[in-house]
Amino acid sequence: MKKSIIFLIISLFFKLSGIAGEGMWIPMLLEQLNEKEMKAMGMNITAEDIYSINHSSLKDAIVLFGRGCTAEIISDKGLLLTNHHCGFGAIQRHSSIENDYLTDGFWAMNQDEELPNPGLTVTLMVRMEEVTNQVLEGVEPNMSEADRDEKIKENSDKIIEAFEKDSEYQAAIKPFFKGNAFYMIITETFKDVRLVGAPPSNIGKFGGDTDNWMWPRHTGDFSIFRIYTDKDGKPAEYSEDNIPYKPKYHFPISLKGVDEGDFTFVFGYPARTNEYLPSYAVEMITESGNPHKIKLRETRLDIFNKYASADPKVRIQYASKDARVANYWKKMIGESSGIERLDGIEKKQAYEAEFNEWANSSEELKKQYGNLIPAFETAYEQLEPISLATDYIAEAGLAMEIVSFARNFSGLVEMSKADEIDEEAIQQEIESLKRRTSGFFKDYYQPIDEEVMTAMLKLYDENLTPPFKPDFFNTIHSKYKNNYQDYTNYVFSKSIFDNEDALNELLDNYKPKKYKKLVKDPAYLMASEMMDFYDADIKTKRNLLNHELDSLQRIYMKAQMEMEPEKRFYPDANFTLRVTYGYVDGYHPKDAVYYKHFTTLEGIMEKEDPDIYDYVVEDRLKELYQNKDYGQYADEDGNMHVAFVASNHTTGGNSGSPVLNADGELVGVNFDRCWEGTMSDLMYDPEVCRNISIDIRYFLFIVDKFAGAGYLVEEMDLVK
């Protein structure tokens, strides 16, 4: 389908204006900042329809799912839709060899079959209020950063305490614009969230890590949950007596699909972006930090995959770990490549030259901002080696599972060494450690950990200088003559932390004096030496520099807004509810290549490869395709559309976010970004930054025609 002339003209205008999809906007400010533009781009509803505190609105159907995703309410019985990868942990915890819901999928055919998920919560934003003046009351320009932070915390605590004292809701205060503004976010958290449905991984994770961050995409990345409350409709812990949640609003679902040039918007919880960083920060991230972390993660992934491909049990055990490691690994590759392609560092440097000219244009400005860019340069020069050491501790040191697990026992050791022994506290800690031990060994495979340790020690040793290495490297060099495998063999032959029975026996019969057995354990010693080194040599320096940079960034943000008073600035993402909008649109990833805006079920069949797990196609799906049995979910072109891309500015946390059309109807579920545009956390490029969403009709098709769970579709409000 060719783009319409009107779409081309409008799209060109917004690209030249620098706002073609860029921006993560505060919902309560849409009316004054964005509504006019959104309507010019095609939106038919109002800002009040999106965010209102006077009546139900779209915001009342959006929740923060768990700790890191978005989900939307799609029925008046609290039915919740999010991504498969967001529900992955819950699906895995319910899975076993006998009931492999990861591989086979799970479908509750009535509410009695829905599975509870202890610890899983969803949080609904009730409203938000600006509290900048109250938070900054008593904050003086000549205060030290430590005193400033202390005063802000003191004021924030008072505001929250005063609110919560007379409210059934919870409150948190978040900084915006790098601490130049503050908003109180008022929320309600639901604690009984049950698994309703999930497709087989060959649908929900089709393409696996090979296709992750890529377009074209053919992944049915969704899972379904349901919110339950007590009989009065209030949040409550799990109980058989709980009832489905009755929301203030739930999304109608459009069967009309999307065409190129259609206006769409995403409403969700983006996690973190840094669009206003100086060039020195972008250079440190993309040319120093990312390359090292990419290599460390790639090494672990190769080891995971070698064992997982040989043993189905190991594949299940390490599925979630593999997904976590792979997700950011590929993102970093795209981010660094995107900044290089965009000449991002050079563009930042050009902007800084303009800024310096402005900052030195008067004595008053020079006094405030004249030394800002040189101060950034000095601070990042000092931070880079410290940041790299921190990365190696996190990405190599704590990647050794036996070491990171042993670290959990430090609390018990400290209690046992105390002058006055608190037996009750020790017993509570032991019970907690028993639960941790059970969870750890459920998803632990020692041969993987041994190979990972050997590889991580070698990379750590080769890439950091002596001032940035824990003490155990001295032992590796002297006693083991740089033989990382021999040192690994020693750790695993002497440690108790890879033996579940021995560890449980120790905990069952624990006496405080037995702490000496723990502190002499080689895995515990590695964890202790690594964290002691971090606390003594890295943490304080890193915190001081980051504190200084936070201050500089706050001032820099304020200065940029003063320099460009006519520009609309949006705050960086900080896990608060945001709106971003753009067009359904294909893109050119490289010379002579163009990707159209949607994919179809035919593409799944083209990718099918029975010998590659990521590309196995379910027999039932093939049958539906061969019979063209798409029901009411087919597009007007006769095909079953699977996914589409648009120029909405998204990031981590937006996984599971609703993608809405001009009428506020659900047309898709956001699940990824294209690889070429992952630098959008640092710099947005309207030419290639695209969010990837499952077409909502493919979701309905899988639920109804594939799974036979049409009763769930009957709960939903479909718009034809």
C-alpha positions in Angstrom: 0.0 0.0 0.0 1.4 3.4 -1.0 1.5 6.2 1.6 -1.1 8.9 1.0 0.1 12.3 -0.1 -1.5 13.8 3.0 0.4 11.4 5.3 3.6 12.2 3.5 3.1 16.0 4.0 2.1 15.7 7.6 4.9 13.2 8.4 7.5 15.5 6.7 6.2 18.5 8.7 6.6 16.7 12.0 10.0 15.2 11.1 11.3 18.7 10.2 9.8 20.0 13.5 11.8 17.3 15.3 8.8 15.7 17.0 7.9 12.8 14.7 7.1 10.3 17.5 9.6 11.6 19.9 8.7 12.3 23.5 7.3 10.6 26.6 4.7 13.0 27.8 3.1 13.5 31.3 -0.6 12.5 31.0 -2.0 15.4 33.2 -0.2 17.9 30.9 -1.5 16.6 27.5 -4.2 19.2 27.2 -1.9 22.1 27.4 1.2 20.6 25.7 0.0 17.9 23.2 -3.7 17.8 22.5 -3.6 20.2 19.6 -0.7 18.4 17.9 -2.3 15.0 18.6 -5.5 16.1 16.9 -3.6 17.5 14.0 -2.0 14.1 13.6 -5.4 12.4 13.5 -6.6 11.8 17.1 -10.4 11.9 17.5 -10.6 11.8 21.3 -9.6 14.5 23.9 -6.9 14.7 26.4 -9.6 14.5 29.1 -10.6 11.1 27.7 -7.0 10.0 28.2 -6.4 11.4 31.6 -9.1 12.6 34.0 -9.6 12.8 37.7 -13.2 13.8 37.3 -14.5 10.7 35.5 -13.3 7.4 34.2 -10.6 7.6 31.5 -8.1 5.5 29.7 -5.6 5.8 32.5 -7.9 3.7 34.7 -7.3 0.7 32.5 -3.5 0.7 32.6 -1.4 -0.9 35.4 2.3 -1.3 36.2 2.6 -5.1 35.9 5.0 -6.6 38.5 8.1 -4.5 38.7 8.9 -3.8 35.1 6.1 -4.0 32.6 2.8 -2.5 31.6 -0.6 -4.2 31.3 -4.1 -3.1 30.3 -7.5 -4.1 31.5 -9.7 -5.5 28.6 -12.9 -6.6 30.3 -15.2 -5.5 33.1 -14.1 -8.6 35.0 -10.5 -7.5 35.5 -9.0 -9.4 32.6 -5.5 -8.2 32.1 -3.4 -8.3 28.9 0.4 -8.0 28.8 3.3 -9.5 27.0 4.3 -13.2 27.2 7.8 -12.1 28.2 6.3 -10.0 31.1 4.3 -13.0 32.3 7.3 -15.4 31.6 8.4 -15.7 35.2 4.9 -16.6 36.4 4.5 -19.1 33.6 7.9 -20.6 34.4 7.1 -21.0 38.1 4.0 -23.0 37.3 5.9 -25.2 34.8 7.5 -28.5 35.3 8.4 -31.5 33.2 4.9 -32.9 33.8 3.1 -29.5 33.1 5.4 -27.6 30.7 3.4 -24.5 30.3 6.3 -22.7 28.7 6.4 -25.2 25.8 2.7 -26.2 25.7 1.0 -23.0 26.8 -1.7 -22.7 29.5 -5.4 -21.9 29.2 -7.8 -21.7 32.1 -11.2 -22.7 30.7 -13.0 -21.2 33.6 -12.1 -19.0 36.5 -11.6 -21.9 38.9 -8.7 -23.0 36.8 -6.9 -19.7 36.9 -3.5 -19.9 38.8 -2.5 -17.7 41.7 0.9 -16.0 41.7 2.1 -15.1 45.2 4.2 -12.0 45.1 2.9 -10.7 41.8 1.3 -7.3 42.0 -0.2 -4.8 39.6 -0.4 -1.1 40.4 -2.9 1.4 39.1 -2.3 5.1 39.1 -5.2 7.0 40.6 -3.9 10.4 39.8 -0.8 12.6 39.9 -0.2 16.0 41.4 2.7 18.5 41.0 4.3 19.2 44.3 7.5 21.0 43.2 7.0 24.0 45.4 6.3 21.9 48.5 9.3 19.6 47.9 11.7 22.4 47.3 10.5 24.5 50.2 13.6 25.5 52.2 16.0 24.4 49.5 18.6 27.2 49.0 20.8 27.8 46.0 24.0 27.7 48.1 23.2 24.4 49.7 25.5 21.4 49.3 24.0 18.6 47.2 23.9 16.4 50.3 22.0 19.0 52.3 19.7 19.6 49.3 18.9 15.9 49.0 18.3 15.6 52.7 15.9 18.6 52.7 14.0 17.2 49.6 13.6 13.8 51.3 12.4 15.4 54.5 9.8 17.5 52.7 8.8 14.5 50.5 8.3 12.2 53.5 6.1 14.8 55.2 3.9 15.3 52.1 3.5 11.5 51.7 2.8 10.9 55.4 0.2 13.7 55.4 -1.5 12.2 52.3 -1.5 8.6 53.3 -2.8 9.3 56.8 -6.3 10.0 55.5 -6.2 7.9 52.3 -6.8 4.3 51.2 -4.2 4.8 48.5 -0.4 4.9 48.5 1.8 7.8 47.3 5.3 8.3 46.0 7.1 11.4 44.9 9.2 11.3 41.8 11.7 13.8 40.3 11.2 15.0 36.8 13.5 17.0 34.5 16.5 15.8 36.5 15.2 17.1 39.8 13.8 20.5 38.6 10.2 19.4 39.1 8.4 16.9 41.4 5.1 15.0 41.1 3.3 12.9 43.7 2.0 9.7 42.1 -1.0 8.3 43.9 -1.6 4.6 43.4 -3.6 1.5 44.3 -1.8 -1.9 44.3 -3.6 -5.2 43.8 -2.0 -8.4 45.2 -4.2 -11.2 43.9 -3.2 -11.6 40.2 -4.0 -15.0 38.5 -2.7 -16.5 35.3 -5.5 -17.0 32.8 -3.8 -17.9 29.6 -0.5 -18.1 27.8 0.3 -19.4 24.3 3.0 -22.0 23.7 6.5 -20.6 23.5 6.5 -21.4 19.8 3.9 -18.6 19.5 4.6 -16.4 22.5 8.4 -16.4 21.9 8.4 -17.3 18.2 11.8 -16.2 16.8 13.3 -16.3 20.3 16.6 -14.5 20.8 17.3 -14.6 17.1 14.5 -12.3 16.3 14.6 -10.3 19.6 14.8 -6.5 18.8 14.4 -7.3 15.1 11.9 -6.4 12.4 10.1 -8.1 10.6 8.7 -9.9 13.6 6.2 -12.7 13.9 5.8 -13.1 17.7 2.5 -13.6 19.5 4.0 -12.0 22.6 1.1 -11.9 25.0 -0.2 -13.5 28.2 -3.4 -13.0 30.1 -4.0 -12.5 33.8 -6.9 -11.5 36.0 -7.1 -9.1 38.9 -9.0 -10.2 42.0 -10.2 -8.2 45.0 -12.1 -8.8 48.2 -15.9 -8.9 48.2 -15.9 -5.1 48.6 -13.7 -4.5 45.5 -10.7 -3.6 47.5 -7.1 -4.9 47.0 -6.5 -8.1 49.0 -4.1 -11.0 49.3 -5.0 -14.2 47.6 -8.2 -15.9 48.9 -10.6 -18.4 47.3 -13.3 -16.0 48.3 -11.9 -13.1 46.3 -13.9 -11.9 43.2 -12.8 -10.5 39.8 -12.0 -6.8 39.9 -14.6 -4.4 38.5 -12.5 -1.6 36.8 -13.6 2.0 36.3 -12.7 1.6 32.7 -11.6 -1.2 30.3 -10.4 -0.9 26.7 -12.7 -1.6 23.7 -10.9 -3.7 21.2 -10.8 -2.7 17.5 -11.1 -5.3 14.7 -10.4 -2.7 12.1 -6.6 -3.1 12.2 -4.2 -0.4 11.2 -3.0 1.1 7.9 0.2 3.0 7.1 -0.2 6.6 8.2 -2.7 5.8 11.0 -2.2 7.8 14.2 -1.5 5.6 17.2 -0.5 6.3 20.8 1.1 4.2 23.5 0.1 4.6 27.1 2.4 2.9 29.7 5.2 2.9 32.1 8.5 3.5 30.3 11.4 2.7 32.6 14.4 4.9 32.0 15.8 7.2 29.2 18.6 9.7 29.2 17.9 12.0 26.3 19.7 15.1 27.7 23.1 13.6 28.5 26.3 15.4 27.4 28.5 13.8 24.7 31.0 12.5 27.3 28.3 10.3 28.9 27.1 8.9 25.5 30.6 8.1 24.5 31.3 6.3 27.8 28.1 4.3 27.5 28.4 3.3 23.8 32.2 3.1 23.3 33.4 1.8 26.6 30.7 0.2 28.8 28.6 -1.5 26.1 31.4 -3.4 24.3 32.6 -5.0 27.5 29.1 -5.9 28.7 28.2 -7.3 25.3 31.2 -9.6 25.4 30.5 -10.8 28.9 26.8 -11.6 28.2 27.5 -13.2 24.9 29.9 -15.6 26.6 27.3 -16.6 29.1 24.6 -17.0 26.5 26.8 -19.3 24.5 27.3 -21.5 27.6 23.6 -21.5 28.5 22.6 -22.5 24.9 25.1 -25.3 24.7 23.6 -27.1 27.7 20.0 -26.1 27.2 19.9 -27.5 23.7 21.1 -30.9 25.0 18.7 -31.2 28.0 15.0 -30.2 28.1 15.1 -29.8 31.9 18.0 -27.4 31.7 16.2 -25.5 29.0 13.3 -24.9 31.4 15.6 -24.1 34.3 17.5 -21.5 32.4 14.8 -20.2 30.1 14.1 -17.1 32.3 17.8 -16.5 33.0 18.7 -16.8 29.3 15.9 -14.3 28.3 17.1 -11.8 30.9 20.7 -11.9 29.8 19.9 -11.9 26.1 17.4 -9.1 26.2 19.9 -6.3 27.2 22.8 -7.9 25.3 21.1 -7.4 22.0 19.8 -4.0 23.0 23.3 -2.8 23.8 24.6 -3.9 20.4 21.9 -1.9 18.6 22.3 1.1 20.9 26.0 1.5 20.2 25.5 0.8 16.5 22.6 3.3 16.3 24.6 6.1 18.0 27.5 5.5 15.6 25.2 5.5 12.5 23.4 8.7 13.8 26.8 10.4 14.5 25.2 10.9 17.9 28.4 11.9 19.8 29.3 14.5 17.1 25.7 15.9 17.2 25.9 16.2 21.0 29.3 17.9 20.7 27.9 20.4 18.2 25.0 21.2 20.6 27.4 21.7 23.4 29.4 24.2 21.3 26.1 26.2 20.8 25.4 25.8 24.5 28.9 27.1 25.5 28.4 30.1 23.2 25.1 30.9 24.9 26.4 30.2 28.4 29.2 32.7 27.9 27.1 35.4 26.2 26.7 37.4 29.5 28.4 37.6 32.8 25.3 36.3 34.6 25.0 33.3 32.4 28.7 32.7 32.5 28.7 32.6 36.3 25.9 30.1 36.3 26.7 27.8 33.4 30.0 28.8 31.9 32.0 25.9 33.4 29.3 23.3 33.0 30.5 21.4 29.9 34.2 21.3 31.1 33.0 20.0 34.5 31.2 17.2 32.7 34.3 16.3 30.8 36.4 16.1 34.0 33.8 14.1 35.9 33.2 11.5 33.1 37.0 11.1 32.6 37.2 10.1 36.3 34.1 8.0 36.2 34.9 5.8 33.2 37.4 3.3 34.8 35.2 3.1 38.0 32.1 2.5 35.9 33.9 -0.3 34.0 35.0 -1.9 37.3 31.4 -1.8 38.5 30.2 -3.4 35.2 32.6 -6.3 35.7 31.5 -6.9 39.3 27.8 -7.0 38.1 28.3 -8.7 34.7 31.1 -11.1 35.6 31.5 -11.4 39.3 27.8 -11.7 40.2 27.2 -13.7 37.0 28.8 -16.7 38.8 25.7 -18.1 40.4 27.3 -19.9 43.3 29.1 -16.6 44.3 26.0 -14.4 44.1 24.0 -17.1 46.0 26.6 -17.3 48.7 26.4 -13.6 49.2 22.9 -14.0 50.6 24.4 -15.6 53.7 26.3 -12.5 54.8 23.4 -11.4 57.0 23.4 -14.7 58.9 27.1 -14.4 59.3 26.9 -10.9 60.8 24.1 -12.0 63.2 26.2 -14.9 64.3 29.3 -12.8 65.0 27.4 -10.3 67.2 28.3 -9.8 70.8 24.7 -10.5 71.8 23.1 -13.3 69.8 19.4 -12.7 68.8 18.2 -16.3 68.4 14.8 -15.3 67.2 16.3 -13.1 64.4 18.7 -15.8 63.4 15.9 -18.3 63.1 13.9 -16.0 61.0 17.0 -15.5 58.7 17.5 -19.2 58.5 13.9 -19.7 57.4 14.3 -17.0 54.7 17.5 -18.7 53.5 15.8 -22.0 53.3 13.3 -20.5 50.9 16.0 -18.9 48.9 17.9 -22.2 48.8 14.9 -24.0 47.4 14.3 -21.4 44.8 18.0 -21.3 43.8 18.4 -25.0 43.3 15.1 -25.3 41.4 16.7 -23.4 38.5 20.4 -24.3 39.0 22.7 -26.5 36.9 26.2 -26.8 38.2 28.1 -27.6 35.0 26.8 -24.3 33.5 27.9 -22.4 36.6 31.4 -24.0 36.5 31.9 -23.1 32.9 30.6 -19.6 33.4 33.0 -19.0 36.4 36.0 -20.0 34.4 35.1 -17.8 31.5 34.1 -14.8 33.7 37.3 -15.0 35.7 39.4 -15.0 32.6 37.6 -12.0 31.0 37.7 -10.0 34.3 41.4 -10.6 34.7 42.3 -9.7 31.1 40.3 -6.5 30.9 40.9 -4.7 34.2 44.0 -3.4 35.8 45.1 -4.6 39.3 43.6 -1.6 41.2 40.2 -2.8 40.1 40.4 -6.5 41.0 39.2 -8.3 44.2 41.8 -10.1 46.3 41.0 -13.6 45.0 42.8 -12.8 41.8 46.0 -12.7 43.7 45.4 -16.3 44.7 44.6 -17.2 41.0 47.9 -15.6 39.9 50.2 -17.0 42.6 48.8 -20.3 43.7 47.0 -21.4 40.5 49.4 -19.8 38.0 46.6 -18.0 36.1 44.8 -21.3 35.5 41.2 -20.2 35.8 39.9 -23.8 35.3 42.0 -25.1 38.2 40.8 -22.3 40.5 37.1 -23.0 39.5 37.6 -26.7 40.2 39.0 -25.8 43.7 36.0 -23.6 44.5 33.4 -26.2 43.5 35.2 -29.1 45.1 35.3 -27.2 48.5 32.2 -25.1 48.5 28.9 -26.1 50.2 26.9 -23.7 48.1 26.5 -26.0 45.2 25.1 -28.8 47.4 21.4 -28.4 48.3 21.3 -31.3 50.8 24.5 -30.2 52.6 23.3 -26.7 52.8 19.9 -27.6 54.1 21.5 -29.8 56.7 23.6 -26.9 57.9 20.6 -24.7 58.1 18.5 -27.3 59.9 21.2 -27.7 62.6 22.6 -24.2 62.6 24.3 -22.8 65.6 25.9 -19.3 65.6 29.4 -20.7 66.0 29.0 -22.5 62.7 29.3 -19.2 60.9 33.0 -20.0 60.7 32.3 -22.8 58.2 30.5 -20.3 56.0 33.2 -17.6 56.0 35.9 -20.2 55.1 33.8 -21.4 52.1 35.6 -20.4 48.9 32.4 -19.2 47.2 31.5 -17.1 50.2 35.1 -15.8 50.3 34.8 -14.8 46.7 31.6 -13.0 47.3 32.9 -11.3 50.5 36.2 -10.2 48.9 34.4 -8.9 45.8 31.9 -6.9 47.8 34.5 -5.7 50.3 36.6 -4.5 47.4 33.6 -2.7 45.9 32.6 -1.1 49.2 36.2 0.0 49.9 37.6 1.0 46.5 34.7 1.6 44.1 31.4 2.4 45.8 32.3 5.7 47.5 34.2 7.1 44.5 31.4 6.1 42.2 28.7 7.5 44.4 30.6 10.8 44.8 31.0 11.2 41.1 27.5 10.2 40.3 26.3 12.6 42.9 28.3 15.4 41.2 27.0 14.4 37.8 23.4 14.4 39.1 23.9 17.9 40.2 25.5 18.9 36.9 22.8 17.2 35.0 20.1 19.0 37.0 21.7 22.4 36.3 22.3 21.4 32.6 18.6 20.5 32.2 17.5 23.8 33.7 20.0 25.7 31.5 18.8 24.0 28.3 15.2 24.9 29.1 16.3 28.5 29.6 18.3 28.5 26.4 15.4 27.3 24.3 12.3 28.7 26.0 10.0 28.0 23.0 10.9 24.3 22.9 8.6 21.7 24.4 10.8 19.5 26.6 9.5 16.1 27.8 11.0 14.5 31.0 13.1 11.4 30.8 11.3 8.2 31.6 11.3 7.3 35.3 8.7 4.4 35.5 5.8 6.8 35.7 2.8 6.7 33.4 3.4 8.4 30.0 1.9 8.9 26.6 3.8 8.8 23.4 2.4 9.1 19.9 3.2 8.7 16.2 2.2 7.0 13.0 2.1 3.5 11.8 5.0 3.5 9.4 7.6 1.3 7.8 11.2 2.3 7.5 14.5 2.1 5.7 17.1 0.2 7.9 19.9 0.5 5.3 20.6 1.3 1.7 18.1 -0.2 -0.8 16.1 -1.9 1.9 12.6 -1.0 3.0 10.5 -2.7 5.7 6.7 -2.4 5.4 4.7 -1.8 8.4 3.1 -5.2 9.1 3.7 -8.9 9.0 1.4 -11.8 8.5 0.9 -15.5 9.4 2.5 -16.3 6.0 5.8 -15.0 7.4 5.7 -17.5 10.2 5.3 -20.3 7.7 8.2 -18.9 5.7 10.4 -18.9 8.8 9.5 -22.4 9.9 12.4 -24.7 10.6 11.7 -27.8 12.6 15.4 -28.2 13.4 15.7 -24.8 15.2 13.7 -24.5 18.4 13.0 -20.7 17.9 11.3 -21.5 14.5 9.1 -24.5 15.3 5.5 -23.9 14.2 2.6 -25.5 16.2 0.7 -28.0 14.2 -2.7 -26.4 15.0 -1.4 -23.0 13.8 -0.3 -24.6 10.5 -3.8 -26.2 10.2 -5.5 -22.9 10.7 -3.2 -21.2 8.2 -3.7 -23.9 5.5 -7.5 -23.7 5.9 -7.4 -19.9 6.1 -9.6 -20.3 9.1 -9.1 -16.8 10.6 -12.7 -16.1 11.5 -13.5 -12.4 12.1 -9.9 -11.6 12.8 -8.6 -11.5 9.2 -7.6 -8.2 7.7 -9.6 -6.8 4.8 -6.8 -8.1 2.6 -7.7 -11.6 3.6 -4.5 -12.3 5.6 -3.9 -12.9 9.3 -1.9 -9.9 10.4 0.6 -10.7 13.2 2.5 -7.5 14.1 3.1 -3.9 13.1 5.5 -1.0 13.6 4.9 2.6 14.4 7.0 5.7 15.4 5.9 5.7 19.0 8.8 6.5 21.4 9.1 3.5 23.7 11.6 1.9 26.0 11.9 -0.9 28.6 8.8 -0.8 30.8 6.6 -0.1 27.8 6.5 -3.9 27.3 2.8 -4.8 27.4 1.6 -1.3 26.9 -1.6 -0.8 25.0 -1.3 0.6 21.4 -4.4 2.7 20.7 -5.9 4.1 17.6 -7.3 7.6 17.0 -10.5 6.7 18.8 -8.7 5.3 21.9 -9.5 1.6 20.9 -7.0 -1.1 21.5 -5.3 -2.1 18.2 -2.1 -3.7 19.5 0.2 -4.6 22.4 3.7 -3.1 22.4 6.4 -5.7 22.9 9.7 -4.5 21.4 11.7 -1.9 19.4 13.5 -2.4 16.2 17.2 -3.1 16.6 18.3 -0.1 14.5 16.4 2.3 16.8 17.5 1.0 20.3 19.6 4.1 20.8 16.3 6.0 21.4 17.0 5.8 25.1 19.8 8.3 24.4 18.8 9.9 21.1 15.7 9.6 19.0 15.9 9.2 15.3 12.5 9.5 13.6 13.8 7.7 10.4 14.4 4.3 12.1 13.0 4.4 15.7 10.0 2.1 15.6 8.1 0.3 18.3 6.9 -3.2 17.5 3.4 -4.4 18.5 1.4 -7.5 18.2 -1.7 -6.9 16.1 -4.6 -7.2 18.6 -6.5 -9.4 16.1 -3.7 -12.0 16.2 -4.1 -12.1 19.9 -7.8 -12.7 19.6 -7.2 -15.3 16.9 -4.9 -17.3 19.0 -7.2 -17.2 22.1 -10.3 -18.1 20.1 -9.3 -20.2 17.1 -6.1 -21.7 18.3 -6.7 -22.2 22.0 -10.5 -22.6 21.9 -10.9 -20.2 24.8 -13.5 -18.1 23.1 -15.3 -17.5 26.3 -12.5 -15.0 27.1 -13.2 -13.1 23.9 -16.9 -12.9 24.9 -15.8 -10.9 28.0 -14.3 -8.3 25.7 -15.9 -5.4 23.9 -15.1 -5.8 20.2 -15.5 -2.9 17.8 -16.0 -3.9 14.2 
